[in-house]
Amino acid sequence: MSTLGQRISIHTGDITRLAVDAIVNAANSSLLGGRGVDGAIHRAAGPELEFECRMLNGCKVGDAKLTKGYRLPARYIIHTVGPVWQGGGKGEAGLLTSCYRRSLEIAHIHDCRTVAFPAISTGIYRYPKNEAAVIAVGTASDFLQQKALPETVVFCCFDDETAELYRCAVADLDKRLT
């Protein structure tokens, strides 16, 4: 097994139940909760999360901000705002790459050994899941090759179909790296 395979794992399930140092929230720019994984994280973390998010004055697309995890098993929540898919010609790939990189930088700064990501922008923002998986895995791999922390990146997928896309992205990258 490659080093990449030892530091990246794929999980199918509910990201709000993962006992990791940080989970990443696919947030909207207000950071005040929304639909999908964003709403689920806000509900599971409790009302204190919204209070702290109000102090952050939102977040730009491609950037990320940190809060406490509150009632979640995760110590921190890293909120990142992914791009809305507009056909691929409006810089969406660069913005999605930035979401993963900024989230990993924040995890690194806060000594997070484990960080879990949802499939950012693939829900109501309609980013094609296969392309998003390749960007997510490639960005994480590049970061992990340069830094010791986080030790492990978990891609937490809502369903088996998405998890399989991430497994394929890891396998394809492993082939290219060996």
C-alpha positions, 0 to 999 in steps of 0.5 A: 500500500502506498503512503497516500493510501495510509493517510487518506481514507474513505468513509460512508456515513454521517460526518457529524458522528466522526470522532476526528480532530476537525470536520469540514463544513460545506458552508454557505458564505453567511456561515449561519447554516443552510441545507444539506451537510451544512444544516446537519452540522449546525443542528448536531453542534447546537446553537452555540455554533451559530453564535460563534459563526455570527462573529466571523462575518461570513466567508468568501468562496474558496476560503475557510474559517475555524470554529469549535465543534461544540456538541460534535465529537470533533474538536473543531469545525472548519467551514469552507465555501465551495463554488456553485457549478456554472459549467466549469468555465468560471474558475470553479476548479481553482476555487474548489481546490482552494477550499481543500487547501485552505481547510488543510492549512487551518487543520495543520495550524491547529495541530489536527491529526485527523480531518474529515471532509464532505464532498464539497459543492457536490450537493445543491451547488451541483459540482460534478461528483467525479471531477470534485473527487479528483480535485479533493484527492489530488489537493489532499495528496499534494498537501500531505506530501509536504506536511506531517499534519494532518496525519489522516484525511477522511473523505466522508461520503453520504452514499456508496456511489460517492465513496466509490468515486473517491476510492477510484480517485485515490487508486488513479492517483496512486498509480500515477505516483508509483 
